[in-house]
Amino acid sequence: MRGNPGRATRAAPRVTRMSRPRTAALGVALALLAPAAACWSRPAHAARGPIVARLDAPTSRAAQPADYARLDLGQYDEAGCFLYVLRSTPGHALRADGGFPEGSPVAHPPEGSRFAALGQAPSGSVLLAEVNAYDCVDPGLLARVSAGRAAVAVFWNVNADQEFDYAVDGRVAVRLDSDLDVPTAADARALRPFTSGFRFQRDGTIGGRSGALALAERTSGVRLTAAGVDALVPRNLLLPLWSTPPPPAPDTVLRFAWYGDQERAERLAATLRAASPEQQRATAAYAARQAVQAGGLSRQPAVRAYLPDVGAAVPPPFPPALVLETRILWGAAQAASWTFYPEPPESRAARLHGAAISALWSASGRDPATAAFSTVDAARQLGTATGVDLVSRIEAFTSGSGS
């Protein structure tokens, strides 16, 4: 498992030795339970300027691992993730990767947002570089950015974890641990247009980070130099929204897994399973309102504007302002899962905001039963973090004695 998750900054990265969550949902789930040591702030936009650096160094289809063996990658040297998107534009690459190409570069991005630096080569390939991150090798991201084109990703960290990926038309065709894996016959076929004369290691591997970057140059037409890497233009990226839970399969029995409180969990689960869709929707809406209040988001304008709609038979989609707010808060919550004690008050607030917006997002799901169960579960986690027994309030509501 790869190490070094964390947000990228323009300063030297704070490299940590951790394992990474495999999905955004897992990252936020961890964030709801782990205190943060980073405060959340709104993006402060810098003066308008170019959104991409020009990477004009002469490139070569004959690049070799030795060409990159002594390259100074600056802040990316210990841990980095480079994503090359072929035949692309900065706008396309940014949108596919969660960015906002219409805005200015961000001087001080919100805590937990991803922070990439951008460059483009004369070949038409766009490079997105992240410090101390692993997002560029995510299969979902590679599928998005390679739709109708190709993409290459190279990842490395101080734990000697390294990876090279090549994706074409929305499918990852090659995935190599660039230090350990020998390309299979299928890998060799996919890479054949780019490997003529390539000096593989004696053991058949591509040669670690240097080999991966050389192969990326052959594939993308992007030659990296110390000056080019230093000139990359920083951009702010935010986590995409994941889908609300789908309706359960017909034979699925929805339950809560509340360890240490399972009797209560079974009792409330039975009540919700027996409830009508209208009652389930009302419970989800009530739990979301309680969570928003306890999490300190009740005065946030986009949240306040949406709350009256969350109890509708089919809640409307989040409006754009609330989508952006949710992405910012989830970014802060994910960052919280990789920080340490002692926890300052402002980071606790960021953690609770993430939990509260997750409850509201769960309540907006189209299926009443899954909306009720997922929202109550999120509210319970928030109640545990705040010391407020929200489950008792929800139980009173379902029995008719609460409001």
N, C-alpha and C positions, 0 to 999 in steps of 0.2 A: 504494500500500500504506500502511496506517495506521501511525503511529508510536506511541510511548509505551507499550509493554507494561511491566508492572511491578506489584508488589503495592500495594494501597491501604493507607494507614495513616491514623490519626487526625490526625497532624501534616501539615504542608504536604507535598505529594508531591515526590519527587525526579524531575523530569521529564527524560527522556532522549529522544534522537532516534534511534529504532531502528525496524526493521520487525518485525512480529509474526509468530510461527509460526501457520500456518493450522489446525493440529490439535493436540490434547493430545499425541498420540504424537510429532509432530515436536518439540514443545516439550521433551519428556523426552529425545528422542534428542539434541537440542542440549545439554541439561543434562548428559548423560553425558560429553560431549566438552569442555565448557567449564567451567573452574574457577569456583567460587562465592566470593562475598565475604560471604555471609550464613550465620549458623549456624542449625541446626535446633533447635527446642525444642518441648516438649510444650505444648498449650494450657493456659493458666492461666485458669480460669473466674472471672469477677467475681461479685459478689453478685447474686442473682436480682433481676430487675426486669422492666419491660415489654419485650417483644421488638419493639415497634413504636412509632413516634411518631405522634401524631395530626396529620394535615395538614388543619386545619379552615378554612383561608383560603377565603373565598367564591370559587367557580369560575365560569367563564363559557364558554358554547359559542361566544362571539364573541371569544375571545382573539385578539390580533394580535401580530405580531412586535415592535412597539413596546413592548408590555407587558413584554417580557423583555430589551429592549436594554440596560438599565442594571441588571439584577438582579445583586447580589453573590452569587455561588455559593461563596464562601469557598474551602475547600481543593479544590473541584471546578472552580474557575474556569479554570485553564489546561488541564486534561485530565480528562475524566470520561466516564462511561457510565451513563445512566439507563434503567432498565427499568421500564415501567409494565405491570402485569398486571391486566386488568380482571376485575371480578366474581370476585375471588379472596379468599383469606385469607392472613395471614402464613405460616401453616404450609405451605400448598400452594406458595406462591411460593418459600419457602426450600428445600423438598424438591426442587422442579423445578430449582432453581438450584444444588443441591449442598450445601445447608445442613443444620443439625441443629436444628430448631425446639424440640425437647424440652429442650435444654440451656440453660445460662445464657449471657448475652452474654460474649464472650471478651475478656479484658483484654489478653492478650499472645498473639496467634495464632501458630501455628507458621509459621516462615519459609516463604514460597512459597505458603501457603494464600491463597485469595482472601478479601477482607475487604470486605463490603458493609455499607451502612447502610440501615435499613428504616423506611418510613413508610406509613401508610394514610390515605386520604381518606374522607369520608362517602359518596362515590359507590361505595365498595367496591373501588376500585382500590388495589393495593399498589405502592409504589415501592421498588426496590432501586437504590441509588446506589453507584458505585465510583469511586475516585480513580485517574487515570492508568492506565486499563484499557480493554479493548475487548471483553470477554466478552459484554456485553449484546447485541451485534449478531451473535453467532455463530448461524448458521442452525439448528444442532441444539438450542441452548438455546431459541431462539424457538419452534421446533416443540414442545418439551416444555411450555413455560409457557403456550402458546396453545391447547393441546388442550382442546376444549370451551368455549373463550372467546376473547378477543382479547388482544393485547399490542402495546405500542409501545416502541421502543428509540431512544434518541438518543445518539450518540457524537460527541466532538470532542477535538481535541488542539492543542498549540502549533504543529504543522506545518500547520495549517489544513485538516487532514483532518476531514471531518464526514459523518455518515450519519444518516438517518432510516429506520426500518423499521416496517412495520405487518403483523402476522401475525394470521391468523384460523383457528381450527380446525386448528391444527397445520401451517399453510402460510403462508409469507411471501408476502403479496399485493403489498406495495409495498416497494421498496428504492431509496432515493434518496441520492445524494451531495448533501447539503442545500445545498451551495454552488454546484454545477455542473450538476446534472441538472434538466432540465425534466420534470415529470411526463408520462408517456406517456398515451395515451387509456385504457389499462387501469388505470394508476395513478389517473387522475382519476375513473374509475368507482368504484374501491374506496374512494376518499377523499371522494366526493361528499357523504355524510351529514354530513361534518365541515367542509366548506370553504365553505359558504354565507357570503358576505361576507368571506372571508379575503383579505387584501391581499397577493397575490403580487407579487414584484418585477417591474420592467419587463421583465426578460429571461425571465420566466416561472418562475423558481426560487422556492422557498419562503422564502428569506431567511436562509440560514446557521443558526447555532445558535439565534438568537432565534426565527426562524420555525419551526424544528423543535420547540422547546419549547412555542411557542404552539399548534402543531398537535397536539402530544401532550396539552396541556391540553384542547383541544376533544374529543379522542378518548377520553381517560381520565377526565376530570372531576377531575384533580389540578392545583391551582394551587400553583405554587412561590413561596415567599417566602424572603427571607434567613433569617428566624427559623425557618421550617419546615425548611429545609435543614440548619441548624445543629443542630436538635433530633433529626435522624434517629438511630436507635439502631443501633450497630455490631453486626454478626454475623459469625461465621466461616464461610467457605465453603471446601470442598475439591474438588479435581478428581475427577470420577467415574472409575471404572475403565473403560478401554476394553476391547473384546473381544479375547480371545486369537486368534491367527491362525487362519482357517478352513482346512479341507483344501484342497490345491491342486487346480486344474482337472486333468482327466485328462492333458492334453498338456503340463502344466507341468513343467519340469526345475528342481528346486530347486538353487540355487547360493549361494555366498558371493561377495561383492564386496569383497575385501580388497586394496585397492590397495597395490602394493609388495610383496605377498606372495601373488600370485595362484596361483602354482604349488602352494603349500601349500594354498591354499583349494580348488583343484580336486581335489587328492588326497583331502582329508578329506571334501569333498562327495560324491565318488564312493563312498567307504567308507560314508557314511551312507545314500546312495540304495540301495546294495546290501544294507543291513542289514534284518533282519526288523523288524516292528513292535515286538516285544519288545526287540530290541537298540536300536532308536531310542529307545524309552521309557527304557531303562536309561541311555543316553548323556545324554538330557535331564536325568534325575535327577542323574547324576554331575556334569554341568556346573553345574547349579543349586547343588548342595552346595559345589562348589569356589568358585563366585561368592559365595555367602553367607559362606563362611569368609574369602575375600579381602576382601570388602566390609565386614567387621566386624559382621555381623548374626547370627552363629551363636548368640549368647547372648540374643537378643531372644525373649521367651517365646512369642509367637504364631508367630514363624518357626520356632523350635525344635520346637514342637508339630506343625507341619505337615510338616516335612521327611520324616518316615518315610513319609508318604502320597504324596509326589510321584512315586515310582517305580511306583505302581499302574498296572494296565492302563488304567484311566480315572481319573486323579486326582480326588478330590472337590473341589467348589468351595471357594474360600477361605472360612473361617468369618468371622463378623462382626468379630471382634477383628482378624483379619489384613487384612480389607478396609479397616478404618479405618486400620490401621498403614500399609498400602500407599498409601492416599490421602494421608496426611500426608507420607510419604517422597517420593512423586511431586511433591507441591506444593513441597517443598524443592528437589527436582532441577530443576523448571521455573524456580524463582527463580534457580537457579545459572546458567542460561543468559543472564541479563541483568545479571550483575555482573562485576566487573573485578578485575584483579590489584592488589596482591599478595593472594594467597590465604591466609587464616589457617588453622591446622590444623583448627579445628572446622568450617569450611565445606568443606574437603576431605573430612572424614568424612561430611558430609551428602550430598555428591555421590556418594561411593562407596556409601552406603546406598541411594540411588536406583537406581544401577546394579545392585546385588545383588538388590533386591526385584523389579526388572524381569526379571532372569534367572529368579527363582523363579516369577513370574507366567507367563512364557513356557513354563516346564516344565509348568505345570498345564493347558495346552491339550489339547483332546480328541483332536486328530489327532497320532499319534506322530511322523510325519515333520516336520511344521511345528514341533512342539514341540522336536524335536531341533535343527533348523536355527536357529530363533530363539533358543533358549537358548544354544547354542554361540556364536552371533554376539554375544549380550549378554555372555557370559563373556569373549569375546575383548576387547570394548571395555573391560570392567572390568580385565582383565589389562594392557591398554595403559596405563590410568590408574594402576595400582598398581606397574607394573614387574614383575609376576609373569607368567611365561609359562604361562597356563592352557591354551593350545592344545596345548602339548606334553604336558601331563597328560591332556588329552582324547584325544589321538592314542594315547598309551600305553594308555589304558583301552579304546579301540575295537580295539586290536590284541591285547588280552588280557594285556599285560604290566603294566598298572596296576590299581589297586584303587579 
